[in-house]
Amino acid sequence: MSAYAELKARKETIYRLEHLQSIVTWDRMVNMPPGSAKARAAAQGEFEALVQRMQTDPALDDLLAKAEDETLASADAANLVLMRRERLTASAVPEDLLRRRTNAIGAASQAWAKARSANDWDMFAEALAPLLACVRERAERLGDALELSPYDALLDEFDRGLTLEQVKALFAPVTDWLPGLIDSAIAKQANEQIIEPQGPFPIEAQRQVGIAVMTLLGFDFEVGRLDVSAHPFTGGTSEDVRITTRYREDEFFQSLLGIIHETGHARYQAGLPPIWRGQPLGVACSMSMHEGQSLSFEKQLALSPTFASTLSPLLAETFGPQPAFDPANLFKLMTRVRRGKIRVDADEVTYPAHVLLRSEIEPALIAGEIRVGDIPAWWDERMGRLLDVDTRGDFAGGPLQDIHWSQGMFGYFPSYLIGAMIAAQLNAAYRAATPDHEARETSGDFSGYPVWLDRNIWSAGAQHTTGELVVRATGKPLSADALKAHFERRYL
Amino acid sequence: MSAYAELKARKETIYRLEHLQSIVTWDRMVNMPPGSAKARAAAQGEFEALVQRMQTDPALDDLLAKAEDETLASADAANLVLMRRERLTASAVPEDLLRRRTNAIGAASQAWAKARSANDWDMFAEALAPLLACVRERAERLGDALELSPYDALLDEFDRGLTLEQVKALFAPVTDWLPGLIDSAIAKQANEQIIEPQGPFPIEAQRQVGIAVMTLLGFDFEVGRLDVSAHPFTGGTSEDVRITTRYREDEFFQSLLGIIHETGHARYQAGLPPIWRGQPLGVACSMSMHEGQSLSFEKQLALSPTFASTLSPLLAETFGPQPAFDPANLFKLMTRVRRGKIRVDADEVTYPAHVLLRSEIEPALIAGEIRVGDIPAWWDERMGRLLDVDTRGDFAGGPLQDIHWSQGMFGYFPSYLIGAMIAAQLNAAYRAATPDHEARETSGDFSGYPVWLDRNIWSAGAQHTTGELVVRATGKPLSADALKAHFERRYL
């Protein structure tokens, strides 16, 4: 066996083993009885350590060096480059630092949950500061290995090759046009008549609607499931992809749109190239691209008049007819623009503001330009400027609302807005290439866009960076232009 | 670290890792979408190979030898003896033979499913013969390592130290008294008036009854679950024990009694000694003892007038009142004796006949005294003699009804009847030691027997063999006497 073949085989073994970890993690969120948490944590920790040992086996260095002398097809050579990168980053961070970071995350998680209930920023800040120190130290080590600045090294983890400079260039125009666009959209909707749906909406009926919509969007229940968990997510594996939602009886949109969002993630996951399964080339291009797929489904496809027309009879059939299910009314309900403090509750127009402010705070924190104690003031200033919302003194509705930082997760927030840009730009390219798309959607056929995404995005795996893949798929470099055009078309 | 401590730590690691395998296996039976079977099999196979390598690590030989020179507490010494036994059996069978056996099982499983539908014995026999050859070869190797006859080596896998001689001694009296006892029981019931319950019984309501009964029997939902699968089983781990059932709307007894049966297995599993978790001493004493616990719950506890009295209002409340739910009628319904061809449908009185005949065929097959082709004739003769049932020509209702042999599982059948004997003998000892047991059960308190089982059986783990543990718990050697007394008391 060549050294490269041996490396590939080792990756495949790890992929198979991680299948178990994926299912067990899903089980933990969906099924696990509460008293079993300790034994489960021990089991999953043991497994993680085992896989970690396989991933950091010193024999890999020799195999990589030998493989780099072998003659390889170009895709294999690209796969090998990614293997080398994984090795670089895996060996860049000493175990002691990882352990300290894990402990700091444990403390920050606990503090975050308590601080959020108590609306007490200082309580969280005290636990975040030592975690941030670990995050910064780790970012420096990764940056040294990859020849990147510390924050760029963090961005790189979620979106290979992405830099703060690129993020700034992408986000700067949005910062300019967003506040005005929000004003105009809200003004335009001010006098709209909207009929509110009347609940209750029984959970089993909601589940049936969810399954019908997933089926419409091409989710394959032969290799996937829909379940319930406290926090919706897409889990499992490409061969058994499992999405979750949560229901409340008085409202169905949140769950339904959440299901559509996760269906986008799930179809991307299931659509990754099977011949590269388990290899670095076979994974998703980036988290931005992942978000680009979920938002393609949720915002581009579902928040449309044609989708509202398709949804209308389904809702009437399932819940019984009511005036709120009129297609035009459904579309209005799904596209209401409202200023608010909470990111996850935001509509698509105000959402970018929430990302912009976090994306300014994060690099400043990592660069040491501001400290944890400065976050609330930065937050309040930007929420006022970008969104005209007053968050002073409301930490739970401010910087304590997200779980990310308490998990040591810095560098992820930009992907939410980059994902929205990607979704808008991909959808515009799809529409331009598919003159009959509206006619097909009007007749209830929403398969065109997923097929286009499969061909242009999913099947490429991680062959290209986000930027390269967007150019290949749309003919243009990634920018906020399509998102702006999308907002103007839908809201102005 | 001492060599023994190292051996213990290795066992604990494997135990933790197998937690994942247990949950994933449960998931496969309960949740897995059908199209994911291939990827799942690859993942679980990879994991099994990994654990197999850990269990057969050549370094174990050295560690065992060193540990055997260390000074150990007596329980640890007993644990070490069991480790040595595991090592002996694990290294007794060459990998090539295991592979051949796995392939033969694959072929026999497929043939079995087809042959059963087609009622075609020869179709199955053709696939069973090569599998039997592998089973016999493996039994010989195991027997050589353990200084046992081949069939005793197979018995030993499910019940350490059990021999064919012991099985024969235990079963011979039953063969004598059973046919007459069945006659008498059926004759006594011949003129009974029984009211049949009127369905349908909605599945969600059945589930609620199941959960109420599990709670009554001390099942801890903080560390366990009830779900649905095609074939009911007890899975998961001691810290997260999961039972399954299947429902049909026209009938509720089968599911309910199945739930009670699995609750017995589950409580044993959850009640094993935590300080020996993952060690050879910490597992169940034997499969007979496991069956002894499930039958303690299902037959000894649940098929009683006091349990019927407790069940009666619960059923009336859940399904609405009906005459069939009268306690005396419920007891009659649960204890009807009827001759039949199918083991898993048999009542407790005719059930032993099904085991007796299989327990005569198996050792003859392994010893080479009969061939696969002889099975139907042996079957028909014994079903006629023991149960007065004619199975000639009905292979699906005869030797094709059980899955066991198609899985290469020989030596397991005796544990079903030994389990019934154990259950009767344990329950008799409990009753003798607990004068107020009937008063407590009449008041709806069924906790006494499980507490007694926990103290006398579950907490002992695998410290003793089945025979030793029965003597310790009941003061008498295991025999069929208590089972006979139980049948006479309940049915004559």
Interface residues (C-beta under 8 A of the other chain):
Chain A: T13 R16 L17 H19 L20 Q21 I23 V24 D27 N31 M32 P33 P34 G35 S36 K38 A39 R40 A42 A43 Q44 G45 E46 F47 L50 D220 F221 E222 V223 G224 R225 T237 E239 D240
Chain B: T13 R16 L17 H19 L20 Q21 I23 V24 D27 N31 M32 P33 P34 G35 S36 K38 A39 R40 A42 A43 Q44 G45 E46 F47 L50 D220 F221 E222 V223 G224 R225 T237 E239 D240
